């Protein structure tokens, strides 16, 4: 079955066409700067090179049409017609409490996605544009929604509730939902396959660490706690997001500097995290380069970034009453050996022992980087959210 996977943002569309029979990625790329005069489609050509197709100013439907036209192009394409696409799987960021698994897109499902607009105003409307674009361009093609929040719906109330007045939960849905769920679900399952263990027998902490980052406690194959909250700003220090911060500090700054809610949204989402501390960049590669040049703020940012990962791993090990496996994934988790080493060397007290040489040469490959003697296995597992979306879509559509 050929599945088109779409991840629609406010000004971008990422795509992959996956043959689920083989797991092969037939095509991939993305449209950027949607709505601007210099919009473009960047894609991987058949020879593996990266190419750019200028689109000019276009909307989401025009962007997705450009993707479909490229897929069927006589030179660059990999299929002859849209009819070869059996179904479309969409990444949908927020499902609230309405979805605990992937679902076939129906009018009722679309209504429920819209009901989450107020708690995901930057993401869900963009995700919906992708769904509606496919309806217009490929009417009758089955579509499936795969929700970032779904995997975390197994969390107990003690983990997802905030100690605010209870009415804000019952009336407004204010609680921890968690994100990156598709990634956490994929790597927690995949690591069990790598280690030859049953998910129900192990306690795992999955560290999805990139420009955005979250950590999840997985016990018996289910999410029991996670670091992101009502929105993706809670938890770890990230590239530009603030992560955990005293709410009193926010109200103090709001009053002192006469900041609006929009001002605060910009500060905590776009100007904080590694960028805010280092003053250099949100990109860890550029921060590492600055550290080598003696930049003290960059070094402080790196130390803060690592400390928060360490704190969550320790907290979740305590919460689960033990720990069997730590997984590193995401752009930073998969590729930054120094971060993995700095975090893991402080976890010797719970039996973590990493092979320093093996860790140093591991970048973006499935590798057990702990020593044979380590009581806690440490594994690098590259995430594959698109494959997870494609497989969910295949399974749902096959059952129709």
C-alpha positions as CSV (number, residue, x, y, z in Angstrom):
1,X,0.0,0.0,0.0
2,X,1.3,3.5,-0.9
3,X,0.7,6.0,1.8
4,X,1.3,9.8,1.5
5,X,2.2,11.2,4.9
6,X,1.6,14.9,5.4
7,X,2.8,17.2,8.2
8,X,1.2,20.6,7.7
9,X,2.5,23.6,9.6
10,X,1.3,27.2,9.5
11,X,3.7,28.1,6.6
12,X,5.1,24.7,5.6
13,X,4.1,21.2,4.4
14,X,6.4,18.2,4.8
15,X,5.7,15.0,3.0
16,X,6.8,11.4,2.4
17,X,5.4,8.8,0.1
18,X,6.0,5.4,1.7
19,X,5.4,1.9,0.4
20,X,4.3,0.1,3.5
21,X,4.8,-3.3,1.9
22,X,8.6,-2.7,1.9
23,X,9.0,0.3,4.2
24,X,10.7,2.2,1.3
25,X,10.5,6.0,1.1
26,X,9.5,6.6,-2.5
27,X,9.7,10.4,-2.3
28,X,10.2,13.1,0.3
29,X,10.5,16.8,0.7
30,X,8.6,19.9,1.8
31,X,7.1,23.2,0.9
32,X,8.4,26.2,2.8
33,X,7.3,29.9,3.1
34,X,3.7,29.2,2.2
35,X,1.8,32.5,1.6
36,X,5.0,34.4,0.8
37,X,6.2,35.5,-2.6
38,X,9.3,33.4,-2.4
39,X,7.7,30.0,-1.5
40,X,9.5,26.9,-2.7
41,X,9.3,23.1,-2.8
42,X,12.5,21.4,-1.7
43,X,12.7,17.7,-2.5
44,X,15.1,14.7,-2.8
45,X,15.6,13.7,-6.4
46,X,15.9,10.2,-7.7
47,X,19.7,10.4,-7.6
48,X,19.7,11.5,-4.0
49,X,20.5,15.1,-4.6
50,X,18.4,17.9,-3.2
51,X,16.5,20.2,-5.6
52,X,14.4,23.3,-5.2
53,X,11.3,24.1,-7.2
54,X,10.2,27.8,-7.0
55,X,6.5,28.1,-6.3
56,X,6.0,31.8,-5.6
57,X,3.0,32.8,-3.5
58,X,0.6,29.9,-2.9
59,X,-1.6,28.5,-0.2
60,X,-1.7,25.1,1.4
61,X,-3.9,23.6,-1.3
62,X,-1.6,25.0,-4.0
63,X,1.4,23.6,-2.1
64,X,-0.1,20.2,-1.8
65,X,-1.1,20.2,-5.5
66,X,2.5,21.1,-6.3
67,X,3.7,18.1,-4.3
68,X,1.2,15.8,-6.0
69,X,2.2,17.1,-9.4
70,X,5.9,16.4,-8.6
71,X,5.1,12.9,-7.5
72,X,3.5,12.2,-10.9
73,X,6.0,14.2,-13.0
74,X,7.3,12.3,-16.0
75,X,11.0,13.0,-15.0
76,X,11.1,13.5,-11.2
77,X,8.0,11.5,-10.2
78,X,7.7,8.0,-8.9
79,X,4.0,7.3,-9.6
80,X,1.9,7.7,-12.8
81,X,-1.2,9.1,-11.2
82,X,-2.8,10.2,-7.9
83,X,-4.8,6.9,-8.0
84,X,-1.7,5.0,-7.0
85,X,-1.9,6.7,-3.6
86,X,-4.0,4.4,-1.5
87,X,-4.5,6.7,1.5
88,X,-3.1,9.9,3.2
89,X,-1.9,10.0,6.8
90,X,-1.8,13.3,8.6
91,X,0.1,14.3,11.6
92,X,-2.4,16.1,13.9
93,X,-0.7,17.8,16.8
94,X,-3.5,18.0,19.4
95,X,-6.3,15.5,20.0
96,X,-7.1,16.6,23.5
97,X,-8.9,13.9,25.5
98,X,-11.0,13.1,22.4
99,X,-8.5,10.7,20.7
100,X,-6.3,7.9,22.3
101,X,-5.4,6.4,19.0
102,X,-5.2,7.1,15.2
103,X,-8.6,7.4,13.5
104,X,-10.2,7.5,10.0
105,X,-11.0,11.2,9.2
106,X,-14.7,11.8,9.1
107,X,-16.9,14.9,9.4
108,X,-17.3,14.1,13.1
109,X,-13.5,13.7,13.6
110,X,-12.9,17.0,11.8
111,X,-15.3,18.7,14.2
112,X,-13.5,17.3,17.2
113,X,-10.1,18.5,15.7
114,X,-11.6,22.0,15.4
115,X,-12.7,21.8,19.0
116,X,-9.0,21.7,19.9
117,X,-8.2,24.9,18.1
118,X,-8.3,27.0,21.3
119,X,-5.6,24.8,23.0
120,X,-3.5,24.4,19.8
121,X,-4.0,27.6,17.8
122,X,-0.7,27.4,16.0
123,X,-0.9,23.7,14.9
124,X,-4.4,22.2,14.5
125,X,-5.8,24.8,12.1
126,X,-2.7,24.2,9.9
127,X,-3.2,20.4,10.2
128,X,-6.9,20.9,9.1
129,X,-5.8,22.8,6.0
130,X,-4.0,19.7,4.8
131,X,-7.0,17.5,5.4
132,X,-9.2,19.9,3.5
133,X,-6.7,20.2,0.6
134,X,-6.6,16.5,0.1
135,X,-10.4,16.4,0.1
136,X,-10.5,18.9,-2.7
137,X,-7.6,17.5,-4.7
138,X,-8.2,13.8,-4.2
139,X,-11.9,13.3,-3.3
140,X,-12.8,9.9,-2.0
141,X,-9.2,9.1,-0.9
142,X,-9.2,7.7,2.7
143,X,-7.5,10.0,5.2
144,X,-6.2,9.1,8.7
145,X,-5.4,11.4,11.6
146,X,-2.4,10.4,13.8
147,X,-2.3,12.5,17.0
148,X,0.8,13.7,18.8
149,X,-1.1,13.5,22.1
150,X,-2.7,10.1,21.6
151,X,0.1,7.9,23.1
152,X,0.0,9.9,26.3
153,X,-3.7,9.4,27.0
154,X,-2.7,6.4,29.2
155,X,-1.3,8.7,31.8
156,X,-3.0,8.5,35.2
157,X,-4.7,11.6,36.6
158,X,-1.9,12.1,39.1
159,X,0.4,12.7,36.2
160,X,-1.7,14.7,33.9
161,X,-3.6,17.0,36.3
162,X,-2.3,20.5,37.3
163,X,-2.9,21.7,40.8
164,X,-5.0,24.5,39.6
165,X,-8.7,25.0,40.6
166,X,-10.4,21.9,39.4
167,X,-12.9,23.9,37.3
168,X,-10.2,24.8,34.8
169,X,-9.9,21.2,34.0
170,X,-13.6,20.4,33.7
171,X,-14.6,23.6,32.0
172,X,-11.5,24.4,29.9
173,X,-9.6,21.1,29.6
174,X,-6.4,22.5,31.2
175,X,-4.2,19.5,31.9
176,X,-1.0,17.9,30.7
177,X,-1.5,16.3,27.3
178,X,2.1,15.7,26.1
179,X,3.5,15.8,22.6
180,X,5.9,13.9,20.3
181,X,3.7,10.9,21.1
182,X,4.2,9.2,17.8
183,X,7.9,9.4,18.2
184,X,7.8,8.1,21.8
185,X,5.6,5.2,20.7
186,X,7.8,4.3,17.8
187,X,11.2,4.3,19.7
188,X,9.8,2.6,22.9
189,X,8.5,-0.2,20.7
190,X,11.5,-0.4,18.5
191,X,14.0,-0.6,21.4
192,X,12.2,-3.6,22.7
193,X,12.6,-5.3,19.3
194,X,16.3,-4.4,19.3
195,X,16.9,-5.7,22.8
196,X,14.6,-8.8,22.4
197,X,12.4,-7.9,25.4
198,X,8.7,-7.6,25.8
199,X,7.3,-4.1,26.3
200,X,5.2,-5.2,29.3
201,X,8.4,-6.4,31.1
202,X,10.5,-3.2,31.0
203,X,10.6,0.4,32.3
204,X,11.8,2.8,29.7
205,X,12.6,6.5,29.5
206,X,12.5,7.9,26.0
207,X,14.4,11.1,25.4
208,X,13.2,12.9,22.2
209,X,15.8,15.7,22.1
210,X,15.9,18.2,19.3
211,X,15.0,21.8,18.7
212,X,11.9,20.8,20.5
213,X,12.3,18.2,23.2
214,X,10.3,15.9,25.5
215,X,10.9,13.0,27.8
216,X,8.4,10.2,28.5
217,X,8.2,7.5,31.1
218,X,7.0,4.3,29.5
219,X,6.0,1.4,31.7
220,X,4.5,-1.8,30.3
221,X,4.4,-0.3,26.9
222,X,2.3,2.7,28.0
223,X,3.1,6.3,28.7
224,X,2.7,7.0,32.4
225,X,4.2,10.5,32.5
226,X,5.7,13.0,30.0
227,X,7.4,16.4,30.2
228,X,5.4,18.5,27.8
229,X,2.1,19.8,29.1
230,X,-1.0,21.6,27.9
231,X,1.2,23.1,25.2
232,X,4.7,22.1,23.9
233,X,6.4,24.9,26.0
234,X,6.5,22.9,29.3
235,X,9.3,20.6,30.3
236,X,12.8,20.6,28.9
237,X,14.8,23.6,27.9
238,X,14.5,23.6,24.1
239,X,16.0,25.5,21.1
240,X,13.7,28.6,21.5
241,X,11.1,27.4,24.0
242,X,11.4,28.1,27.7
243,X,10.5,24.8,29.2
244,X,9.8,24.7,33.0
245,X,9.7,28.2,34.5
246,X,8.2,29.7,37.6
247,X,4.7,31.0,36.6
248,X,5.4,33.8,39.1
249,X,8.4,34.9,36.9
250,X,6.0,35.2,33.9
251,X,3.5,37.3,35.7
252,X,6.3,39.4,37.2
253,X,7.7,40.2,33.8
254,X,4.2,40.7,32.4
255,X,3.5,43.4,35.0
256,X,7.0,45.0,35.0
257,X,7.3,45.4,31.2
258,X,3.5,45.7,30.4
259,X,3.6,42.6,28.2
260,X,0.6,41.3,26.4
261,X,-0.4,37.7,26.1
262,X,1.0,37.8,22.5
263,X,4.3,39.3,23.8
264,X,4.6,36.4,26.2
265,X,3.8,33.8,23.6
266,X,6.6,35.2,21.4
267,X,9.1,35.3,24.3
268,X,8.4,31.8,25.7
269,X,8.1,30.1,22.3
270,X,10.6,32.0,20.0
271,X,13.1,33.9,22.1
272,X,13.9,31.6,25.1
273,X,15.6,28.3,25.5
274,X,19.1,27.8,24.1
275,X,18.8,30.9,21.9
276,X,17.8,33.1,24.8
277,X,20.6,31.9,27.1
278,X,23.4,31.5,24.6
279,X,22.6,34.5,22.5
280,X,24.2,32.5,19.7
281,X,21.6,30.2,18.1
282,X,19.0,27.6,18.8
283,X,21.0,25.1,16.7
284,X,23.2,22.9,19.0
285,X,25.9,22.6,16.3
286,X,26.4,26.3,16.4
287,X,26.3,26.4,20.2
288,X,29.0,23.7,20.3
289,X,31.2,25.7,17.9
290,X,30.7,28.8,20.1
291,X,31.7,26.8,23.2
292,X,34.9,25.7,21.5
293,X,35.7,29.4,21.0
294,X,35.3,30.1,24.7
295,X,31.7,31.5,24.7
296,X,30.7,31.3,28.4
297,X,27.0,31.9,27.7
298,X,26.9,29.1,25.2
299,X,28.6,26.8,27.7
300,X,26.0,27.8,30.4
301,X,23.2,27.0,27.9
302,X,24.6,23.6,27.2
303,X,24.9,22.8,30.9
304,X,21.3,23.9,31.6
305,X,20.1,21.9,28.6
306,X,21.8,18.7,29.8
307,X,20.8,19.2,33.5
308,X,17.1,19.3,32.7
309,X,17.3,16.1,30.7
310,X,19.1,14.5,33.6
311,X,16.5,15.7,36.1
312,X,13.6,14.2,34.1
313,X,15.4,10.8,33.7
314,X,16.0,10.7,37.4
315,X,12.5,11.7,38.3
316,X,10.9,9.2,36.0
317,X,13.2,6.4,37.3
318,X,12.0,7.2,40.8
319,X,8.3,7.4,39.6
320,X,8.4,4.0,38.0
321,X,10.4,2.5,40.9
322,X,13.3,1.5,38.6
323,X,14.7,1.8,35.1
324,X,15.7,-0.8,32.5
325,X,16.3,1.3,29.3
326,X,17.1,4.8,28.3
327,X,16.5,5.8,24.6
328,X,18.0,8.8,22.9
329,X,16.2,10.0,19.7
330,X,15.6,13.2,17.9
331,X,18.1,15.4,16.0
332,X,20.2,16.1,19.1
333,X,19.7,12.8,20.9
334,X,20.7,10.8,17.8
335,X,23.7,12.9,16.8
336,X,25.3,14.7,19.8
337,X,27.5,12.2,21.5
338,X,28.8,14.7,24.1
339,X,25.3,15.4,25.4
340,X,24.6,11.7,25.8
341,X,27.9,11.2,27.6
342,X,27.4,14.2,29.9
343,X,24.0,13.0,30.9
344,X,24.7,9.3,31.3
345,X,28.0,9.6,33.3
346,X,25.9,11.2,36.1
347,X,23.6,8.2,36.2
348,X,26.1,5.6,37.4
349,X,24.3,5.5,40.8
350,X,21.4,3.7,39.1
351,X,23.6,1.4,37.1
352,X,24.1,3.3,33.9
353,X,27.5,2.6,32.2
354,X,28.1,3.9,28.7
355,X,30.9,2.7,26.3
356,X,32.6,6.0,25.7
357,X,34.3,5.1,22.4
358,X,31.1,3.5,21.0
359,X,29.1,6.5,22.0
360,X,31.5,8.9,20.4
361,X,31.2,7.3,17.0
362,X,27.5,6.8,17.1
363,X,25.5,9.2,15.0
364,X,22.0,8.5,13.7
365,X,22.1,4.7,13.8
366,X,20.4,2.1,16.0
367,X,23.1,1.3,18.5
368,X,23.3,0.0,22.1
369,X,25.9,2.4,23.5
370,X,25.9,1.0,27.1
371,X,28.5,-1.6,28.2
372,X,27.5,-5.3,28.6
373,X,27.8,-4.7,32.4
374,X,25.4,-1.8,32.5
375,X,22.3,-2.6,34.6
376,X,20.4,0.0,32.5
377,X,20.6,-0.4,28.7
378,X,21.2,2.9,26.8
379,X,20.2,2.8,23.2
380,X,20.2,5.3,20.3
381,X,17.1,4.8,18.1
382,X,16.5,7.2,15.2
383,X,12.9,8.1,15.3
384,X,10.6,7.5,12.3
385,X,7.3,9.3,12.9
386,X,6.4,9.2,9.2
387,X,6.7,5.4,9.1
388,X,4.5,5.1,12.2
389,X,1.9,7.4,10.6
390,X,2.0,5.3,7.4
391,X,1.6,2.0,9.3
392,X,-1.3,3.3,11.3
393,X,-2.9,4.6,8.1
394,X,-2.4,1.3,6.4
395,X,-3.9,-0.7,9.3
396,X,-7.0,1.5,9.5
397,X,-7.7,1.7,5.8
398,X,-7.1,-2.1,5.3
399,X,-9.9,-2.7,7.9
400,X,-12.4,-0.7,5.9
